[in-house]
Amino acid sequence: MILGSIQIIYADSTSFGQRNLKKRIAYSLVSHMGFIILGVDYVCYIWLNGTVLQIISHGFIGATLFFLAGTSYDKLRILYLDEIGGMAIPMPKIFTIFTILSMTSLALSGMSDFVTNLIVFFWNNY
């Protein structure tokens, strides 16, 4: 439990300092692995179900975010976040999908990561 918490805090705090888009995505996904460690740490079938859902969600979101980052790099040849402005004009569909998946990765309400984090963190209260 302590290892998962340390991993979440360290990866999230390191992610904010990254200018490279792929590195920021990578650190964000490492922080998601901390949630998986927290879920595996408890021995309860509901927490394990939340952890399995987190693993599946993590795989789809991570692979798609890296694919979209690579696609945008191939088209724009820009990798740093401070140079990405105006990405929606040449690539509106990729920008829309990237925005939706970024919001999903942030665990906004109703998205897959929100449900898994809710199960892992708060299920013991119910």
Residue pairs with C-beta under 8 A, 6 or more apart in sequence:
1 38
1 41
3 37
4 34
4 35
4 36
4 37
4 38
4 41
5 34
5 38
6 34
7 30
7 31
7 33
7 34
7 37
8 31
8 34
8 35
8 38
11 27
11 28
11 30
11 31
11 34
12 27
12 28
12 31
14 27
15 24
15 27
15 28
15 31
18 24
18 27
18 81
19 80
19 81
19 82
20 79
20 80
20 81
21 69
21 72
21 73
21 79
21 80
21 81
21 84
22 66
22 69
22 70
22 79
24 81
25 62
25 65
25 66
25 69
28 105
29 58
29 61
29 62
29 65
29 105
32 54
32 58
32 62
32 105
32 113
33 58
35 54
35 116
35 117
35 120
36 51
36 54
36 55
36 58
38 120
38 121
39 47
39 48
39 50
39 51
39 54
39 116
39 119
39 120
40 48
40 51
42 124
44 123
44 124
46 119
46 123
47 119
47 120
47 123
49 119
50 115
50 116
50 118
50 119
50 120
50 123
51 116
51 120
53 112
53 115
53 116
53 119
54 113
54 116
54 117
54 120
57 104
57 112
57 113
57 116
61 101
61 104
61 105
61 112
61 113
64 97
64 101
65 98
65 101
65 102
65 105
68 94
68 97
68 98
68 101
69 98
71 91
71 94
72 78
72 84
72 87
72 91
72 94
72 98
73 79
75 90
75 91
75 94
76 84
76 87
76 90
76 91
78 84
87 94
87 95
88 95
88 96
103 111
104 111
104 112
104 113
105 113
106 113
107 113
107 114
107 117
108 114
